[in-house]
Amino acid sequence: MNEELTHFNEQGRGRMVDVSGKDITDRLAKAQAKVFMQKETLHRIKAGKMAKGDVLGVAQVAGVMGAKQTPYLIPMSHPLPISGVDLQFYFIEEENCLVIEAVVKVTGKTGVEMEALTAVSVAALTVYDMCKAVDRGMEISGICLLEKKGGKSGHYYRPVNATGDGSRCRK
């Protein structure tokens, strides 16, 4: 792993990294977020019984939009011609947990980790927004990169218990 922080210039100020010398490769990033909630909230989402409508359908669209808007939200990220964004939702009933996973792909000179992380974050915030009337105590956590492929640094895969707390809770 490169220990050098690349987003700082000689004066210690932030900069957008110059990727002009990098090779164009197929790149993929997969990220996860978890939303913990009351049991009843989880059941209402699954049954499509939230007053604001189809929570997962709206969160799906929000996650895709979030990935596409990443360079406008994260100051030093590059605008990328994203090839694809897909979100999947999993329920962990015994933990009252909704797991959100996003896969983002691009063929380019820099990776899409920030886009995948933004996608799951925006999707999780959308779930909160759509369900807050019945459960203001929801908790968003476990936002992390699960996998990254492509580029000079190669393949990264987060072990299931990378933090020792079951961060990768999907079964």
Biotite code that builds the C-alpha atoms (Angstrom):
import biotite.structure as struc

atoms = struc.array([
    struc.Atom([0.000, 0.000, 0.000], chain_id="A", res_id=1, res_name="MET", atom_name="CA", element="C"),
    struc.Atom([1.266, 3.462, -0.894], chain_id="A", res_id=2, res_name="ASN", atom_name="CA", element="C"),
    struc.Atom([1.877, 5.448, 2.297], chain_id="A", res_id=3, res_name="GLU", atom_name="CA", element="C"),
    struc.Atom([2.240, 8.749, 0.448], chain_id="A", res_id=4, res_name="GLU", atom_name="CA", element="C"),
    struc.Atom([-0.680, 11.178, 0.604], chain_id="A", res_id=5, res_name="LEU", atom_name="CA", element="C"),
    struc.Atom([-1.176, 12.226, -3.000], chain_id="A", res_id=6, res_name="THR", atom_name="CA", element="C"),
    struc.Atom([-3.802, 14.931, -2.580], chain_id="A", res_id=7, res_name="HIS", atom_name="CA", element="C"),
    struc.Atom([-1.358, 17.547, -1.249], chain_id="A", res_id=8, res_name="PHE", atom_name="CA", element="C"),
    struc.Atom([1.018, 19.774, -3.206], chain_id="A", res_id=9, res_name="ASN", atom_name="CA", element="C"),
    struc.Atom([4.507, 20.908, -2.128], chain_id="A", res_id=10, res_name="GLU", atom_name="CA", element="C"),
    struc.Atom([2.951, 23.652, 0.007], chain_id="A", res_id=11, res_name="GLN", atom_name="CA", element="C"),
    struc.Atom([0.720, 21.187, 1.831], chain_id="A", res_id=12, res_name="GLY", atom_name="CA", element="C"),
    struc.Atom([-2.447, 22.397, 0.148], chain_id="A", res_id=13, res_name="ARG", atom_name="CA", element="C"),
    struc.Atom([-5.073, 20.185, -1.429], chain_id="A", res_id=14, res_name="GLY", atom_name="CA", element="C"),
    struc.Atom([-4.895, 19.340, -5.107], chain_id="A", res_id=15, res_name="ARG", atom_name="CA", element="C"),
    struc.Atom([-6.617, 17.101, -7.621], chain_id="A", res_id=16, res_name="MET", atom_name="CA", element="C"),
    struc.Atom([-4.194, 14.306, -8.475], chain_id="A", res_id=17, res_name="VAL", atom_name="CA", element="C"),
    struc.Atom([-2.862, 14.365, -12.046], chain_id="A", res_id=18, res_name="ASP", atom_name="CA", element="C"),
    struc.Atom([-3.896, 11.050, -13.631], chain_id="A", res_id=19, res_name="VAL", atom_name="CA", element="C"),
    struc.Atom([-2.753, 11.906, -17.159], chain_id="A", res_id=20, res_name="SER", atom_name="CA", element="C"),
    struc.Atom([0.135, 9.408, -16.986], chain_id="A", res_id=21, res_name="GLY", atom_name="CA", element="C"),
    struc.Atom([-1.996, 6.504, -15.786], chain_id="A", res_id=22, res_name="LYS", atom_name="CA", element="C"),
    struc.Atom([-3.169, 3.668, -17.997], chain_id="A", res_id=23, res_name="ASP", atom_name="CA", element="C"),
    struc.Atom([-6.808, 3.310, -18.965], chain_id="A", res_id=24, res_name="ILE", atom_name="CA", element="C"),
    struc.Atom([-8.105, 0.105, -17.371], chain_id="A", res_id=25, res_name="THR", atom_name="CA", element="C"),
    struc.Atom([-11.410, -1.469, -16.391], chain_id="A", res_id=26, res_name="ASP", atom_name="CA", element="C"),
    struc.Atom([-12.112, -0.540, -12.782], chain_id="A", res_id=27, res_name="ARG", atom_name="CA", element="C"),
    struc.Atom([-14.722, -1.638, -10.281], chain_id="A", res_id=28, res_name="LEU", atom_name="CA", element="C"),
    struc.Atom([-15.529, -0.668, -6.721], chain_id="A", res_id=29, res_name="ALA", atom_name="CA", element="C"),
    struc.Atom([-18.008, -2.275, -4.347], chain_id="A", res_id=30, res_name="LYS", atom_name="CA", element="C"),
    struc.Atom([-19.108, -0.539, -1.134], chain_id="A", res_id=31, res_name="ALA", atom_name="CA", element="C"),
    struc.Atom([-21.545, -1.201, 1.687], chain_id="A", res_id=32, res_name="GLN", atom_name="CA", element="C"),
    struc.Atom([-23.644, 0.720, 4.193], chain_id="A", res_id=33, res_name="ALA", atom_name="CA", element="C"),
    struc.Atom([-25.885, -0.627, 6.938], chain_id="A", res_id=34, res_name="LYS", atom_name="CA", element="C"),
    struc.Atom([-29.057, 0.911, 8.300], chain_id="A", res_id=35, res_name="VAL", atom_name="CA", element="C"),
    struc.Atom([-30.185, -0.397, 11.689], chain_id="A", res_id=36, res_name="PHE", atom_name="CA", element="C"),
    struc.Atom([-33.800, 0.232, 12.623], chain_id="A", res_id=37, res_name="MET", atom_name="CA", element="C"),
    struc.Atom([-36.742, -0.972, 14.655], chain_id="A", res_id=38, res_name="GLN", atom_name="CA", element="C"),
    struc.Atom([-38.139, -4.369, 13.709], chain_id="A", res_id=39, res_name="LYS", atom_name="CA", element="C"),
    struc.Atom([-41.453, -2.829, 12.649], chain_id="A", res_id=40, res_name="GLU", atom_name="CA", element="C"),
    struc.Atom([-39.672, -0.370, 10.336], chain_id="A", res_id=41, res_name="THR", atom_name="CA", element="C"),
    struc.Atom([-37.815, -3.213, 8.643], chain_id="A", res_id=42, res_name="LEU", atom_name="CA", element="C"),
    struc.Atom([-41.053, -5.135, 8.123], chain_id="A", res_id=43, res_name="HIS", atom_name="CA", element="C"),
    struc.Atom([-42.816, -2.068, 6.717], chain_id="A", res_id=44, res_name="ARG", atom_name="CA", element="C"),
    struc.Atom([-40.010, -1.500, 4.207], chain_id="A", res_id=45, res_name="ILE", atom_name="CA", element="C"),
    struc.Atom([-40.128, -5.146, 3.107], chain_id="A", res_id=46, res_name="LYS", atom_name="CA", element="C"),
    struc.Atom([-43.917, -5.041, 2.763], chain_id="A", res_id=47, res_name="ALA", atom_name="CA", element="C"),
    struc.Atom([-43.911, -1.721, 0.899], chain_id="A", res_id=48, res_name="GLY", atom_name="CA", element="C"),
    struc.Atom([-46.042, -0.115, 3.622], chain_id="A", res_id=49, res_name="LYS", atom_name="CA", element="C"),
    struc.Atom([-44.231, 3.209, 4.109], chain_id="A", res_id=50, res_name="MET", atom_name="CA", element="C"),
    struc.Atom([-46.387, 6.293, 3.565], chain_id="A", res_id=51, res_name="ALA", atom_name="CA", element="C"),
    struc.Atom([-43.784, 7.899, 1.280], chain_id="A", res_id=52, res_name="LYS", atom_name="CA", element="C"),
    struc.Atom([-43.813, 4.930, -1.093], chain_id="A", res_id=53, res_name="GLY", atom_name="CA", element="C"),
    struc.Atom([-41.344, 2.319, -2.340], chain_id="A", res_id=54, res_name="ASP", atom_name="CA", element="C"),
    struc.Atom([-38.366, 2.927, -0.056], chain_id="A", res_id=55, res_name="VAL", atom_name="CA", element="C"),
    struc.Atom([-35.951, 0.597, -1.847], chain_id="A", res_id=56, res_name="LEU", atom_name="CA", element="C"),
    struc.Atom([-36.971, 1.787, -5.307], chain_id="A", res_id=57, res_name="GLY", atom_name="CA", element="C"),
    struc.Atom([-36.360, 5.417, -4.385], chain_id="A", res_id=58, res_name="VAL", atom_name="CA", element="C"),
    struc.Atom([-33.107, 4.530, -2.564], chain_id="A", res_id=59, res_name="ALA", atom_name="CA", element="C"),
    struc.Atom([-31.946, 2.665, -5.694], chain_id="A", res_id=60, res_name="GLN", atom_name="CA", element="C"),
    struc.Atom([-32.402, 5.761, -7.852], chain_id="A", res_id=61, res_name="VAL", atom_name="CA", element="C"),
    struc.Atom([-30.868, 8.012, -5.183], chain_id="A", res_id=62, res_name="ALA", atom_name="CA", element="C"),
    struc.Atom([-27.778, 5.782, -4.971], chain_id="A", res_id=63, res_name="GLY", atom_name="CA", element="C"),
    struc.Atom([-27.261, 5.883, -8.741], chain_id="A", res_id=64, res_name="VAL", atom_name="CA", element="C"),
    struc.Atom([-27.698, 9.652, -8.738], chain_id="A", res_id=65, res_name="MET", atom_name="CA", element="C"),
    struc.Atom([-25.283, 9.963, -5.809], chain_id="A", res_id=66, res_name="GLY", atom_name="CA", element="C"),
    struc.Atom([-22.583, 8.024, -7.645], chain_id="A", res_id=67, res_name="ALA", atom_name="CA", element="C"),
    struc.Atom([-22.999, 10.274, -10.689], chain_id="A", res_id=68, res_name="LYS", atom_name="CA", element="C"),
    struc.Atom([-22.800, 13.440, -8.550], chain_id="A", res_id=69, res_name="GLN", atom_name="CA", element="C"),
    struc.Atom([-19.650, 12.445, -6.617], chain_id="A", res_id=70, res_name="THR", atom_name="CA", element="C"),
    struc.Atom([-17.297, 15.005, -8.230], chain_id="A", res_id=71, res_name="PRO", atom_name="CA", element="C"),
    struc.Atom([-19.690, 17.770, -7.154], chain_id="A", res_id=72, res_name="TYR", atom_name="CA", element="C"),
    struc.Atom([-19.711, 16.527, -3.545], chain_id="A", res_id=73, res_name="LEU", atom_name="CA", element="C"),
    struc.Atom([-16.113, 15.366, -2.959], chain_id="A", res_id=74, res_name="ILE", atom_name="CA", element="C"),
    struc.Atom([-13.828, 18.276, -3.868], chain_id="A", res_id=75, res_name="PRO", atom_name="CA", element="C"),
    struc.Atom([-10.759, 16.414, -5.167], chain_id="A", res_id=76, res_name="MET", atom_name="CA", element="C"),
    struc.Atom([-12.512, 13.584, -7.008], chain_id="A", res_id=77, res_name="SER", atom_name="CA", element="C"),
    struc.Atom([-12.411, 13.401, -10.795], chain_id="A", res_id=78, res_name="HIS", atom_name="CA", element="C"),
    struc.Atom([-15.504, 13.581, -13.007], chain_id="A", res_id=79, res_name="PRO", atom_name="CA", element="C"),
    struc.Atom([-15.700, 10.106, -14.533], chain_id="A", res_id=80, res_name="LEU", atom_name="CA", element="C"),
    struc.Atom([-17.615, 8.537, -17.403], chain_id="A", res_id=81, res_name="PRO", atom_name="CA", element="C"),
    struc.Atom([-19.202, 5.877, -15.209], chain_id="A", res_id=82, res_name="ILE", atom_name="CA", element="C"),
    struc.Atom([-20.044, 2.696, -17.131], chain_id="A", res_id=83, res_name="SER", atom_name="CA", element="C"),
    struc.Atom([-22.509, 1.278, -14.638], chain_id="A", res_id=84, res_name="GLY", atom_name="CA", element="C"),
    struc.Atom([-23.958, 1.553, -11.142], chain_id="A", res_id=85, res_name="VAL", atom_name="CA", element="C"),
    struc.Atom([-25.991, -1.161, -9.436], chain_id="A", res_id=86, res_name="ASP", atom_name="CA", element="C"),
    struc.Atom([-27.333, -1.317, -5.895], chain_id="A", res_id=87, res_name="LEU", atom_name="CA", element="C"),
    struc.Atom([-28.511, -4.398, -4.027], chain_id="A", res_id=88, res_name="GLN", atom_name="CA", element="C"),
    struc.Atom([-30.453, -4.499, -0.750], chain_id="A", res_id=89, res_name="PHE", atom_name="CA", element="C"),
    struc.Atom([-30.327, -7.313, 1.827], chain_id="A", res_id=90, res_name="TYR", atom_name="CA", element="C"),
    struc.Atom([-32.289, -7.694, 5.051], chain_id="A", res_id=91, res_name="PHE", atom_name="CA", element="C"),
    struc.Atom([-30.633, -9.140, 8.159], chain_id="A", res_id=92, res_name="ILE", atom_name="CA", element="C"),
    struc.Atom([-33.790, -9.738, 10.187], chain_id="A", res_id=93, res_name="GLU", atom_name="CA", element="C"),
    struc.Atom([-32.096, -10.869, 13.408], chain_id="A", res_id=94, res_name="GLU", atom_name="CA", element="C"),
    struc.Atom([-30.142, -7.588, 13.492], chain_id="A", res_id=95, res_name="GLU", atom_name="CA", element="C"),
    struc.Atom([-32.964, -5.343, 12.207], chain_id="A", res_id=96, res_name="ASN", atom_name="CA", element="C"),
    struc.Atom([-30.484, -4.317, 9.553], chain_id="A", res_id=97, res_name="CYS", atom_name="CA", element="C"),
    struc.Atom([-30.813, -3.268, 5.935], chain_id="A", res_id=98, res_name="LEU", atom_name="CA", element="C"),
    struc.Atom([-27.542, -3.788, 4.070], chain_id="A", res_id=99, res_name="VAL", atom_name="CA", element="C"),
    struc.Atom([-26.985, -1.653, 0.989], chain_id="A", res_id=100, res_name="ILE", atom_name="CA", element="C"),
    struc.Atom([-24.289, -2.643, -1.492], chain_id="A", res_id=101, res_name="GLU", atom_name="CA", element="C"),
    struc.Atom([-23.266, -0.693, -4.577], chain_id="A", res_id=102, res_name="ALA", atom_name="CA", element="C"),
    struc.Atom([-21.082, -1.758, -7.492], chain_id="A", res_id=103, res_name="VAL", atom_name="CA", element="C"),
    struc.Atom([-19.713, 0.995, -9.717], chain_id="A", res_id=104, res_name="VAL", atom_name="CA", element="C"),
    struc.Atom([-17.735, 0.419, -12.929], chain_id="A", res_id=105, res_name="LYS", atom_name="CA", element="C"),
    struc.Atom([-15.675, 2.609, -15.208], chain_id="A", res_id=106, res_name="VAL", atom_name="CA", element="C"),
    struc.Atom([-13.037, 2.249, -17.895], chain_id="A", res_id=107, res_name="THR", atom_name="CA", element="C"),
    struc.Atom([-10.606, 5.015, -17.090], chain_id="A", res_id=108, res_name="GLY", atom_name="CA", element="C"),
    struc.Atom([-7.465, 6.323, -15.440], chain_id="A", res_id=109, res_name="LYS", atom_name="CA", element="C"),
    struc.Atom([-8.732, 6.465, -11.873], chain_id="A", res_id=110, res_name="THR", atom_name="CA", element="C"),
    struc.Atom([-10.940, 4.304, -9.690], chain_id="A", res_id=111, res_name="GLY", atom_name="CA", element="C"),
    struc.Atom([-14.550, 4.598, -8.590], chain_id="A", res_id=112, res_name="VAL", atom_name="CA", element="C"),
    struc.Atom([-14.212, 3.946, -4.855], chain_id="A", res_id=113, res_name="GLU", atom_name="CA", element="C"),
    struc.Atom([-15.617, 7.366, -3.955], chain_id="A", res_id=114, res_name="MET", atom_name="CA", element="C"),
    struc.Atom([-18.546, 6.852, -6.314], chain_id="A", res_id=115, res_name="GLU", atom_name="CA", element="C"),
    struc.Atom([-19.429, 3.504, -4.709], chain_id="A", res_id=116, res_name="ALA", atom_name="CA", element="C"),
    struc.Atom([-19.111, 4.951, -1.198], chain_id="A", res_id=117, res_name="LEU", atom_name="CA", element="C"),
    struc.Atom([-21.234, 7.948, -2.178], chain_id="A", res_id=118, res_name="THR", atom_name="CA", element="C"),
    struc.Atom([-23.864, 5.678, -3.729], chain_id="A", res_id=119, res_name="ALA", atom_name="CA", element="C"),
    struc.Atom([-24.396, 3.656, -0.535], chain_id="A", res_id=120, res_name="VAL", atom_name="CA", element="C"),
    struc.Atom([-24.279, 6.771, 1.639], chain_id="A", res_id=121, res_name="SER", atom_name="CA", element="C"),
    struc.Atom([-26.938, 8.588, -0.391], chain_id="A", res_id=122, res_name="VAL", atom_name="CA", element="C"),
    struc.Atom([-29.088, 5.449, -0.590], chain_id="A", res_id=123, res_name="ALA", atom_name="CA", element="C"),
    struc.Atom([-28.864, 5.013, 3.204], chain_id="A", res_id=124, res_name="ALA", atom_name="CA", element="C"),
    struc.Atom([-29.757, 8.658, 3.804], chain_id="A", res_id=125, res_name="LEU", atom_name="CA", element="C"),
    struc.Atom([-32.734, 8.234, 1.478], chain_id="A", res_id=126, res_name="THR", atom_name="CA", element="C"),
    struc.Atom([-33.937, 5.232, 3.495], chain_id="A", res_id=127, res_name="VAL", atom_name="CA", element="C"),
    struc.Atom([-33.667, 7.371, 6.621], chain_id="A", res_id=128, res_name="TYR", atom_name="CA", element="C"),
    struc.Atom([-35.568, 10.243, 4.994], chain_id="A", res_id=129, res_name="ASP", atom_name="CA", element="C"),
    struc.Atom([-38.378, 8.009, 3.803], chain_id="A", res_id=130, res_name="MET", atom_name="CA", element="C"),
    struc.Atom([-38.761, 6.220, 7.152], chain_id="A", res_id=131, res_name="CYS", atom_name="CA", element="C"),
    struc.Atom([-37.983, 8.927, 9.721], chain_id="A", res_id=132, res_name="LYS", atom_name="CA", element="C"),
    struc.Atom([-41.663, 9.588, 10.454], chain_id="A", res_id=133, res_name="ALA", atom_name="CA", element="C"),
    struc.Atom([-41.954, 6.126, 12.032], chain_id="A", res_id=134, res_name="VAL", atom_name="CA", element="C"),
    struc.Atom([-38.352, 5.604, 13.263], chain_id="A", res_id=135, res_name="ASP", atom_name="CA", element="C"),
    struc.Atom([-36.139, 8.602, 14.028], chain_id="A", res_id=136, res_name="ARG", atom_name="CA", element="C"),
    struc.Atom([-33.710, 6.305, 15.872], chain_id="A", res_id=137, res_name="GLY", atom_name="CA", element="C"),
    struc.Atom([-32.387, 4.584, 12.743], chain_id="A", res_id=138, res_name="MET", atom_name="CA", element="C"),
    struc.Atom([-28.613, 4.330, 12.622], chain_id="A", res_id=139, res_name="GLU", atom_name="CA", element="C"),
    struc.Atom([-26.467, 4.435, 9.496], chain_id="A", res_id=140, res_name="ILE", atom_name="CA", element="C"),
    struc.Atom([-23.119, 2.717, 9.961], chain_id="A", res_id=141, res_name="SER", atom_name="CA", element="C"),
    struc.Atom([-20.630, 0.324, 8.441], chain_id="A", res_id=142, res_name="GLY", atom_name="CA", element="C"),
    struc.Atom([-19.941, 2.460, 5.378], chain_id="A", res_id=143, res_name="ILE", atom_name="CA", element="C"),
    struc.Atom([-16.894, 0.837, 3.850], chain_id="A", res_id=144, res_name="CYS", atom_name="CA", element="C"),
    struc.Atom([-15.169, -0.274, 0.687], chain_id="A", res_id=145, res_name="LEU", atom_name="CA", element="C"),
    struc.Atom([-15.684, -4.002, 0.174], chain_id="A", res_id=146, res_name="LEU", atom_name="CA", element="C"),
    struc.Atom([-13.727, -4.498, -3.016], chain_id="A", res_id=147, res_name="GLU", atom_name="CA", element="C"),
    struc.Atom([-11.721, -2.609, -5.628], chain_id="A", res_id=148, res_name="LYS", atom_name="CA", element="C"),
    struc.Atom([-10.390, -3.928, -8.943], chain_id="A", res_id=149, res_name="LYS", atom_name="CA", element="C"),
    struc.Atom([-8.235, -2.350, -11.608], chain_id="A", res_id=150, res_name="GLY", atom_name="CA", element="C"),
    struc.Atom([-5.456, 0.161, -11.739], chain_id="A", res_id=151, res_name="GLY", atom_name="CA", element="C"),
    struc.Atom([-1.873, 0.057, -10.553], chain_id="A", res_id=152, res_name="LYS", atom_name="CA", element="C"),
    struc.Atom([-2.699, -0.893, -6.960], chain_id="A", res_id=153, res_name="SER", atom_name="CA", element="C"),
    struc.Atom([-4.512, -4.038, -8.108], chain_id="A", res_id=154, res_name="GLY", atom_name="CA", element="C"),
    struc.Atom([-7.255, -5.939, -6.339], chain_id="A", res_id=155, res_name="HIS", atom_name="CA", element="C"),
    struc.Atom([-8.414, -5.111, -2.807], chain_id="A", res_id=156, res_name="TYR", atom_name="CA", element="C"),
    struc.Atom([-10.921, -7.284, -0.984], chain_id="A", res_id=157, res_name="TYR", atom_name="CA", element="C"),
    struc.Atom([-12.101, -6.493, 2.543], chain_id="A", res_id=158, res_name="ARG", atom_name="CA", element="C"),
    struc.Atom([-12.121, -9.580, 4.763], chain_id="A", res_id=159, res_name="PRO", atom_name="CA", element="C"),
    struc.Atom([-15.493, -10.427, 6.310], chain_id="A", res_id=160, res_name="VAL", atom_name="CA", element="C"),
    struc.Atom([-14.419, -9.382, 9.801], chain_id="A", res_id=161, res_name="ASN", atom_name="CA", element="C"),
    struc.Atom([-11.843, -6.746, 8.891], chain_id="A", res_id=162, res_name="ALA", atom_name="CA", element="C"),
    struc.Atom([-12.679, -4.645, 11.949], chain_id="A", res_id=163, res_name="THR", atom_name="CA", element="C"),
    struc.Atom([-13.608, -7.508, 14.224], chain_id="A", res_id=164, res_name="GLY", atom_name="CA", element="C"),
    struc.Atom([-17.192, -6.270, 14.555], chain_id="A", res_id=165, res_name="ASP", atom_name="CA", element="C"),
    struc.Atom([-18.767, -8.063, 11.623], chain_id="A", res_id=166, res_name="GLY", atom_name="CA", element="C"),
    struc.Atom([-18.555, -4.982, 9.389], chain_id="A", res_id=167, res_name="SER", atom_name="CA", element="C"),
    struc.Atom([-19.487, -7.119, 6.457], chain_id="A", res_id=168, res_name="ARG", atom_name="CA", element="C"),
    struc.Atom([-22.718, -8.358, 7.963], chain_id="A", res_id=169, res_name="CYS", atom_name="CA", element="C"),
    struc.Atom([-24.407, -9.719, 4.821], chain_id="A", res_id=170, res_name="ARG", atom_name="CA", element="C"),
    struc.Atom([-24.780, -13.450, 5.081], chain_id="A", res_id=171, res_name="LYS", atom_name="CA", element="C"),
])
